[in-house]
Amino acid sequence: MKTEILKCPKCLEYTLNKKCKECNTDALTPKPAKFSLEDRYGPYRRLSKKQ
């Protein structure tokens, strides 16, 4: 079983559980997406950040 550290986007607490114990929100991975030179959706993502 693979264990990874997750972060609650609401209260910004780190946890090993899928749900935050403090606010019962789904915890997300704090890692950025993997970089790829062949990113097909990069132009769309950069465009949405500008808007």
PDB file of N, H, CA, C and O in Angstrom:
ATOM      1  N   MET A   1       0.841  -1.180   0.000  1.00  0.00           N
ATOM      2  CA  MET A   1       0.000   0.000   0.000  1.00  0.00           C
ATOM      3  C   MET A   1       0.887   1.245   0.000  1.00  0.00           C
ATOM      4  O   MET A   1       1.789   1.374   0.828  1.00  0.00           O
ATOM      5  N   LYS A   2       0.628   2.142  -0.920  1.00  0.00           N
ATOM      6  H   LYS A   2      -0.104   2.037  -1.593  1.00  0.00           H
ATOM      7  CA  LYS A   2       1.407   3.362  -1.053  1.00  0.00           C
ATOM      8  C   LYS A   2       0.765   4.467  -0.217  1.00  0.00           C
ATOM      9  O   LYS A   2      -0.421   4.761  -0.367  1.00  0.00           O
ATOM     10  N   THR A   3       1.562   5.076   0.667  1.00  0.00           N
ATOM     11  H   THR A   3       2.526   4.837   0.789  1.00  0.00           H
ATOM     12  CA  THR A   3       1.074   6.164   1.506  1.00  0.00           C
ATOM     13  C   THR A   3       1.706   7.456   1.036  1.00  0.00           C
ATOM     14  O   THR A   3       2.920   7.530   0.846  1.00  0.00           O
ATOM     15  N   GLU A   4       0.892   8.464   0.851  1.00  0.00           N
ATOM     16  H   GLU A   4      -0.095   8.405   1.006  1.00  0.00           H
ATOM     17  CA  GLU A   4       1.423   9.757   0.454  1.00  0.00           C
ATOM     18  C   GLU A   4       0.776  10.850   1.288  1.00  0.00           C
ATOM     19  O   GLU A   4      -0.342  10.697   1.781  1.00  0.00           O
ATOM     20  N   ILE A   5       1.491  11.945   1.437  1.00  0.00           N
ATOM     21  H   ILE A   5       2.399  12.068   1.037  1.00  0.00           H
ATOM     22  CA  ILE A   5       1.000  13.071   2.213  1.00  0.00           C
ATOM     23  C   ILE A   5       0.027  13.873   1.353  1.00  0.00           C
ATOM     24  O   ILE A   5       0.317  14.176   0.196  1.00  0.00           O
ATOM     25  N   LEU A   6      -1.119  14.210   1.918  1.00  0.00           N
ATOM     26  H   LEU A   6      -1.355  13.964   2.857  1.00  0.00           H
ATOM     27  CA  LEU A   6      -2.141  14.994   1.239  1.00  0.00           C
ATOM     28  C   LEU A   6      -2.349  16.303   1.994  1.00  0.00           C
ATOM     29  O   LEU A   6      -2.014  16.408   3.174  1.00  0.00           O
ATOM     30  N   LYS A   7      -2.900  17.290   1.309  1.00  0.00           N
ATOM     31  H   LYS A   7      -3.173  17.204   0.351  1.00  0.00           H
ATOM     32  CA  LYS A   7      -3.118  18.595   1.916  1.00  0.00           C
ATOM     33  C   LYS A   7      -4.572  19.014   1.726  1.00  0.00           C
ATOM     34  O   LYS A   7      -5.133  18.882   0.638  1.00  0.00           O
ATOM     35  N   CYS A   8      -5.160  19.510   2.780  1.00  0.00           N
ATOM     36  H   CYS A   8      -4.705  19.616   3.664  1.00  0.00           H
ATOM     37  CA  CYS A   8      -6.539  19.994   2.717  1.00  0.00           C
ATOM     38  C   CYS A   8      -6.536  21.386   2.092  1.00  0.00           C
ATOM     39  O   CYS A   8      -5.823  22.263   2.580  1.00  0.00           O
ATOM     40  N   PRO A   9      -7.311  21.620   1.026  1.00  0.00           N
ATOM     41  CA  PRO A   9      -7.326  22.939   0.390  1.00  0.00           C
ATOM     42  C   PRO A   9      -8.081  23.994   1.211  1.00  0.00           C
ATOM     43  O   PRO A   9      -7.892  25.190   0.992  1.00  0.00           O
ATOM     44  N   LYS A  10      -8.919  23.572   2.136  1.00  0.00           N
ATOM     45  H   LYS A  10      -9.072  22.599   2.314  1.00  0.00           H
ATOM     46  CA  LYS A  10      -9.726  24.509   2.914  1.00  0.00           C
ATOM     47  C   LYS A  10      -8.976  25.033   4.142  1.00  0.00           C
ATOM     48  O   LYS A  10      -8.880  26.244   4.339  1.00  0.00           O
ATOM     49  N   CYS A  11      -8.442  24.118   4.971  1.00  0.00           N
ATOM     50  H   CYS A  11      -8.520  23.134   4.811  1.00  0.00           H
ATOM     51  CA  CYS A  11      -7.773  24.549   6.202  1.00  0.00           C
ATOM     52  C   CYS A  11      -6.251  24.450   6.114  1.00  0.00           C
ATOM     53  O   CYS A  11      -5.557  24.784   7.074  1.00  0.00           O
ATOM     54  N   LEU A  12      -5.722  23.995   4.974  1.00  0.00           N
ATOM     55  H   LEU A  12      -6.285  23.723   4.194  1.00  0.00           H
ATOM     56  CA  LEU A  12      -4.288  23.922   4.685  1.00  0.00           C
ATOM     57  C   LEU A  12      -3.515  23.011   5.641  1.00  0.00           C
ATOM     58  O   LEU A  12      -2.325  23.228   5.870  1.00  0.00           O
ATOM     59  N   GLU A  13      -4.174  21.999   6.198  1.00  0.00           N
ATOM     60  H   GLU A  13      -5.141  21.822   6.012  1.00  0.00           H
ATOM     61  CA  GLU A  13      -3.531  21.018   7.064  1.00  0.00           C
ATOM     62  C   GLU A  13      -3.066  19.828   6.225  1.00  0.00           C
ATOM     63  O   GLU A  13      -3.713  19.462   5.243  1.00  0.00           O
ATOM     64  N   TYR A  14      -1.941  19.226   6.616  1.00  0.00           N
ATOM     65  H   TYR A  14      -1.415  19.522   7.413  1.00  0.00           H
ATOM     66  CA  TYR A  14      -1.429  18.031   5.959  1.00  0.00           C
ATOM     67  C   TYR A  14      -1.956  16.802   6.679  1.00  0.00           C
ATOM     68  O   TYR A  14      -2.101  16.802   7.901  1.00  0.00           O
ATOM     69  N   THR A  15      -2.246  15.740   5.906  1.00  0.00           N
ATOM     70  H   THR A  15      -2.128  15.740   4.913  1.00  0.00           H
ATOM     71  CA  THR A  15      -2.804  14.520   6.471  1.00  0.00           C
ATOM     72  C   THR A  15      -2.402  13.325   5.616  1.00  0.00           C
ATOM     73  O   THR A  15      -1.941  13.488   4.487  1.00  0.00           O
ATOM     74  N   LEU A  16      -2.576  12.138   6.154  1.00  0.00           N
ATOM     75  H   LEU A  16      -2.951  12.006   7.072  1.00  0.00           H
ATOM     76  CA  LEU A  16      -2.358  10.903   5.403  1.00  0.00           C
ATOM     77  C   LEU A  16      -3.682  10.284   4.979  1.00  0.00           C
ATOM     78  O   LEU A  16      -3.701   9.292   4.251  1.00  0.00           O
ATOM     79  N   ASN A  17      -4.781  10.862   5.426  1.00  0.00           N
ATOM     80  H   ASN A  17      -4.766  11.669   6.017  1.00  0.00           H
ATOM     81  CA  ASN A  17      -6.124  10.360   5.116  1.00  0.00           C
ATOM     82  C   ASN A  17      -6.678  11.024   3.864  1.00  0.00           C
ATOM     83  O   ASN A  17      -6.220  12.093   3.461  1.00  0.00           O
ATOM     84  N   LYS A  18      -7.662  10.384   3.257  1.00  0.00           N
ATOM     85  H   LYS A  18      -8.034   9.516   3.584  1.00  0.00           H
ATOM     86  CA  LYS A  18      -8.304  10.947   2.071  1.00  0.00           C
ATOM     87  C   LYS A  18      -9.169  12.155   2.407  1.00  0.00           C
ATOM     88  O   LYS A  18      -9.369  13.025   1.560  1.00  0.00           O
ATOM     89  N   LYS A  19      -9.684  12.218   3.631  1.00  0.00           N
ATOM     90  H   LYS A  19      -9.521  11.511   4.320  1.00  0.00           H
ATOM     91  CA  LYS A  19     -10.511  13.341   4.084  1.00  0.00           C
ATOM     92  C   LYS A  19      -9.828  14.006   5.271  1.00  0.00           C
ATOM     93  O   LYS A  19      -9.204  13.341   6.098  1.00  0.00           O
ATOM     94  N   CYS A  20      -9.955  15.312   5.340  1.00  0.00           N
ATOM     95  H   CYS A  20     -10.462  15.852   4.668  1.00  0.00           H
ATOM     96  CA  CYS A  20      -9.393  16.093   6.442  1.00  0.00           C
ATOM     97  C   CYS A  20     -10.211  15.834   7.712  1.00  0.00           C
ATOM     98  O   CYS A  20     -11.441  15.848   7.673  1.00  0.00           O
ATOM     99  N   LYS A  21      -9.536  15.601   8.818  1.00  0.00           N
ATOM    100  H   LYS A  21      -8.537  15.589   8.849  1.00  0.00           H
ATOM    101  CA  LYS A  21     -10.240  15.359  10.081  1.00  0.00           C
ATOM    102  C   LYS A  21     -10.819  16.639  10.668  1.00  0.00           C
ATOM    103  O   LYS A  21     -11.794  16.595  11.420  1.00  0.00           O
ATOM    104  N   GLU A  22     -10.223  17.781  10.328  1.00  0.00           N
ATOM    105  H   GLU A  22      -9.432  17.817   9.718  1.00  0.00           H
ATOM    106  CA  GLU A  22     -10.675  19.061  10.887  1.00  0.00           C
ATOM    107  C   GLU A  22     -11.976  19.551  10.240  1.00  0.00           C
ATOM    108  O   GLU A  22     -12.919  19.923  10.938  1.00  0.00           O
ATOM    109  N   CYS A  23     -12.018  19.550   8.905  1.00  0.00           N
ATOM    110  H   CYS A  23     -11.252  19.248   8.338  1.00  0.00           H
ATOM    111  CA  CYS A  23     -13.167  20.151   8.215  1.00  0.00           C
ATOM    112  C   CYS A  23     -13.917  19.167   7.309  1.00  0.00           C
ATOM    113  O   CYS A  23     -14.885  19.553   6.654  1.00  0.00           O
ATOM    114  N   ASN A  24     -13.483  17.899   7.264  1.00  0.00           N
ATOM    115  H   ASN A  24     -12.696  17.585   7.796  1.00  0.00           H
ATOM    116  CA  ASN A  24     -14.152  16.834   6.501  1.00  0.00           C
ATOM    117  C   ASN A  24     -14.200  17.126   4.994  1.00  0.00           C
ATOM    118  O   ASN A  24     -15.154  16.748   4.314  1.00  0.00           O
ATOM    119  N   THR A  25     -13.164  17.798   4.480  1.00  0.00           N
ATOM    120  H   THR A  25     -12.388  18.104   5.032  1.00  0.00           H
ATOM    121  CA  THR A  25     -13.038  18.094   3.056  1.00  0.00           C
ATOM    122  C   THR A  25     -12.090  17.083   2.425  1.00  0.00           C
ATOM    123  O   THR A  25     -11.185  16.588   3.097  1.00  0.00           O
ATOM    124  N   ASP A  26     -12.281  16.766   1.146  1.00  0.00           N
ATOM    125  H   ASP A  26     -13.016  17.167   0.600  1.00  0.00           H
ATOM    126  CA  ASP A  26     -11.362  15.867   0.459  1.00  0.00           C
ATOM    127  C   ASP A  26      -9.978  16.489   0.386  1.00  0.00           C
ATOM    128  O   ASP A  26      -9.832  17.646  -0.010  1.00  0.00           O
ATOM    129  N   ALA A  27      -8.960  15.723   0.767  1.00  0.00           N
ATOM    130  H   ALA A  27      -9.079  14.783   1.088  1.00  0.00           H
ATOM    131  CA  ALA A  27      -7.583  16.193   0.731  1.00  0.00           C
ATOM    132  C   ALA A  27      -6.996  15.929  -0.660  1.00  0.00           C
ATOM    133  O   ALA A  27      -7.328  14.932  -1.302  1.00  0.00           O
ATOM    134  N   LEU A  28      -6.130  16.823  -1.112  1.00  0.00           N
ATOM    135  H   LEU A  28      -5.861  17.632  -0.591  1.00  0.00           H
ATOM    136  CA  LEU A  28      -5.522  16.739  -2.435  1.00  0.00           C
ATOM    137  C   LEU A  28      -4.016  16.600  -2.311  1.00  0.00           C
ATOM    138  O   LEU A  28      -3.440  16.922  -1.272  1.00  0.00           O
ATOM    139  N   THR A  29      -3.384  16.127  -3.360  1.00  0.00           N
ATOM    140  H   THR A  29      -3.852  15.866  -4.204  1.00  0.00           H
ATOM    141  CA  THR A  29      -1.935  16.030  -3.356  1.00  0.00           C
ATOM    142  C   THR A  29      -1.326  17.424  -3.536  1.00  0.00           C
ATOM    143  O   THR A  29      -1.787  18.186  -4.385  1.00  0.00           O
ATOM    144  N   PRO A  30      -0.295  17.771  -2.749  1.00  0.00           N
ATOM    145  CA  PRO A  30       0.312  19.098  -2.862  1.00  0.00           C
ATOM    146  C   PRO A  30       1.352  19.196  -3.974  1.00  0.00           C
ATOM    147  O   PRO A  30       1.928  20.261  -4.193  1.00  0.00           O
ATOM    148  N   LYS A  31       1.591  18.101  -4.671  1.00  0.00           N
ATOM    149  H   LYS A  31       1.123  17.235  -4.493  1.00  0.00           H
ATOM    150  CA  LYS A  31       2.616  18.089  -5.717  1.00  0.00           C
ATOM    151  C   LYS A  31       2.090  18.715  -7.009  1.00  0.00           C
ATOM    152  O   LYS A  31       0.913  18.560  -7.336  1.00  0.00           O
ATOM    153  N   PRO A  32       2.949  19.417  -7.742  1.00  0.00           N
ATOM    154  CA  PRO A  32       2.529  19.949  -9.043  1.00  0.00           C
ATOM    155  C   PRO A  32       2.438  18.828 -10.084  1.00  0.00           C
ATOM    156  O   PRO A  32       2.951  17.730  -9.870  1.00  0.00           O
ATOM    157  N   ALA A  33       1.796  19.109 -11.184  1.00  0.00           N
ATOM    158  H   ALA A  33       1.379  20.001 -11.358  1.00  0.00           H
ATOM    159  CA  ALA A  33       1.690  18.121 -12.261  1.00  0.00           C
ATOM    160  C   ALA A  33       3.055  17.854 -12.873  1.00  0.00           C
ATOM    161  O   ALA A  33       3.925  18.724 -12.855  1.00  0.00           O
ATOM    162  N   LYS A  34       3.248  16.666 -13.410  1.00  0.00           N
ATOM    163  H   LYS A  34       2.541  15.958 -13.424  1.00  0.00           H
ATOM    164  CA  LYS A  34       4.520  16.291 -14.006  1.00  0.00           C
ATOM    165  C   LYS A  34       4.778  17.124 -15.267  1.00  0.00           C
ATOM    166  O   LYS A  34       3.883  17.311 -16.091  1.00  0.00           O
ATOM    167  N   PHE A  35       6.013  17.620 -15.407  1.00  0.00           N
ATOM    168  H   PHE A  35       6.741  17.467 -14.738  1.00  0.00           H
ATOM    169  CA  PHE A  35       6.378  18.447 -16.546  1.00  0.00           C
ATOM    170  C   PHE A  35       6.639  17.573 -17.772  1.00  0.00           C
ATOM    171  O   PHE A  35       7.244  16.506 -17.668  1.00  0.00           O
ATOM    172  N   SER A  36       6.182  18.029 -18.913  1.00  0.00           N
ATOM    173  H   SER A  36       5.690  18.896 -18.997  1.00  0.00           H
ATOM    174  CA  SER A  36       6.418  17.337 -20.169  1.00  0.00           C
ATOM    175  C   SER A  36       6.560  18.366 -21.286  1.00  0.00           C
ATOM    176  O   SER A  36       5.769  19.304 -21.374  1.00  0.00           O
ATOM    177  N   LEU A  37       7.556  18.191 -22.128  1.00  0.00           N
ATOM    178  H   LEU A  37       8.199  17.428 -22.057  1.00  0.00           H
ATOM    179  CA  LEU A  37       7.723  19.076 -23.272  1.00  0.00           C
ATOM    180  C   LEU A  37       6.623  18.862 -24.308  1.00  0.00           C
ATOM    181  O   LEU A  37       6.324  19.759 -25.096  1.00  0.00           O
ATOM    182  N   GLU A  38       6.030  17.685 -24.306  1.00  0.00           N
ATOM    183  H   GLU A  38       6.273  16.957 -23.666  1.00  0.00           H
ATOM    184  CA  GLU A  38       4.985  17.349 -25.264  1.00  0.00           C
ATOM    185  C   GLU A  38       3.588  17.560 -24.668  1.00  0.00           C
ATOM    186  O   GLU A  38       2.665  16.799 -24.959  1.00  0.00           O
ATOM    187  N   ASP A  39       3.438  18.584 -23.842  1.00  0.00           N
ATOM    188  H   ASP A  39       4.188  19.203 -23.606  1.00  0.00           H
ATOM    189  CA  ASP A  39       2.176  18.879 -23.185  1.00  0.00           C
ATOM    190  C   ASP A  39       1.187  19.443 -24.207  1.00  0.00           C
ATOM    191  O   ASP A  39       1.366  20.552 -24.709  1.00  0.00           O
ATOM    192  N   ARG A  40       0.149  18.673 -24.506  1.00  0.00           N
ATOM    193  H   ARG A  40       0.004  17.772 -24.098  1.00  0.00           H
ATOM    194  CA  ARG A  40      -0.827  19.092 -25.508  1.00  0.00           C
ATOM    195  C   ARG A  40      -1.745  20.182 -24.998  1.00  0.00           C
ATOM    196  O   ARG A  40      -2.277  20.961 -25.789  1.00  0.00           O
ATOM    197  N   TYR A  41      -1.946  20.255 -23.676  1.00  0.00           N
ATOM    198  H   TYR A  41      -1.515  19.622 -23.032  1.00  0.00           H
ATOM    199  CA  TYR A  41      -2.906  21.194 -23.117  1.00  0.00           C
ATOM    200  C   TYR A  41      -2.237  22.423 -22.495  1.00  0.00           C
ATOM    201  O   TYR A  41      -2.924  23.243 -21.887  1.00  0.00           O
ATOM    202  N   GLY A  42      -0.931  22.570 -22.630  1.00  0.00           N
ATOM    203  H   GLY A  42      -0.372  21.904 -23.124  1.00  0.00           H
ATOM    204  CA  GLY A  42      -0.192  23.700 -22.068  1.00  0.00           C
ATOM    205  C   GLY A  42      -0.691  25.055 -22.535  1.00  0.00           C
ATOM    206  O   GLY A  42      -0.903  25.938 -21.705  1.00  0.00           O
ATOM    207  N   PRO A  43      -0.886  25.256 -23.840  1.00  0.00           N
ATOM    208  CA  PRO A  43      -1.382  26.565 -24.291  1.00  0.00           C
ATOM    209  C   PRO A  43      -2.746  26.925 -23.699  1.00  0.00           C
ATOM    210  O   PRO A  43      -2.994  28.090 -23.386  1.00  0.00           O
ATOM    211  N   TYR A  44      -3.618  25.953 -23.546  1.00  0.00           N
ATOM    212  H   TYR A  44      -3.416  25.007 -23.800  1.00  0.00           H
ATOM    213  CA  TYR A  44      -4.938  26.210 -22.978  1.00  0.00           C
ATOM    214  C   TYR A  44      -4.833  26.565 -21.491  1.00  0.00           C
ATOM    215  O   TYR A  44      -5.538  27.455 -21.016  1.00  0.00           O
ATOM    216  N   ARG A  45      -3.956  25.872 -20.758  1.00  0.00           N
ATOM    217  H   ARG A  45      -3.383  25.149 -21.144  1.00  0.00           H
ATOM    218  CA  ARG A  45      -3.780  26.131 -19.340  1.00  0.00           C
ATOM    219  C   ARG A  45      -3.188  27.526 -19.109  1.00  0.00           C
ATOM    220  O   ARG A  45      -3.619  28.246 -18.208  1.00  0.00           O
ATOM    221  N   ARG A  46      -2.196  27.904 -19.930  1.00  0.00           N
ATOM    222  H   ARG A  46      -1.846  27.320 -20.662  1.00  0.00           H
ATOM    223  CA  ARG A  46      -1.599  29.235 -19.796  1.00  0.00           C
ATOM    224  C   ARG A  46      -2.610  30.318 -20.170  1.00  0.00           C
ATOM    225  O   ARG A  46      -2.628  31.381 -19.549  1.00  0.00           O
ATOM    226  N   LEU A  47      -3.436  30.071 -21.157  1.00  0.00           N
ATOM    227  H   LEU A  47      -3.421  29.207 -21.662  1.00  0.00           H
ATOM    228  CA  LEU A  47      -4.470  31.025 -21.555  1.00  0.00           C
ATOM    229  C   LEU A  47      -5.488  31.231 -20.436  1.00  0.00           C
ATOM    230  O   LEU A  47      -5.919  32.357 -20.187  1.00  0.00           O
ATOM    231  N   SER A  48      -5.875  30.141 -19.756  1.00  0.00           N
ATOM    232  H   SER A  48      -5.524  29.226 -19.958  1.00  0.00           H
ATOM    233  CA  SER A  48      -6.850  30.269 -18.679  1.00  0.00           C
ATOM    234  C   SER A  48      -6.261  30.993 -17.475  1.00  0.00           C
ATOM    235  O   SER A  48      -6.998  31.650 -16.739  1.00  0.00           O
ATOM    236  N   LYS A  49      -4.943  30.891 -17.251  1.00  0.00           N
ATOM    237  H   LYS A  49      -4.344  30.358 -17.849  1.00  0.00           H
ATOM    238  CA  LYS A  49      -4.298  31.623 -16.160  1.00  0.00           C
ATOM    239  C   LYS A  49      -4.279  33.130 -16.435  1.00  0.00           C
ATOM    240  O   LYS A  49      -4.378  33.931 -15.506  1.00  0.00           O
ATOM    241  N   LYS A  50      -4.153  33.515 -17.709  1.00  0.00           N
ATOM    242  H   LYS A  50      -4.073  32.864 -18.463  1.00  0.00           H
ATOM    243  CA  LYS A  50      -4.121  34.926 -18.050  1.00  0.00           C
ATOM    244  C   LYS A  50      -5.479  35.589 -17.888  1.00  0.00           C
ATOM    245  O   LYS A  50      -5.556  36.785 -17.608  1.00  0.00           O
ATOM    246  N   GLN A  51      -6.546  34.827 -18.062  1.00  0.00           N
ATOM    247  H   GLN A  51      -6.483  33.856 -18.290  1.00  0.00           H
ATOM    248  CA  GLN A  51      -7.886  35.392 -18.001  1.00  0.00           C
ATOM    249  C   GLN A  51      -8.396  35.535 -16.628  1.00  0.00           C
ATOM    250  O   GLN A  51      -9.519  36.001 -16.432  1.00  0.00           O
TER     251      GLN A  51
END
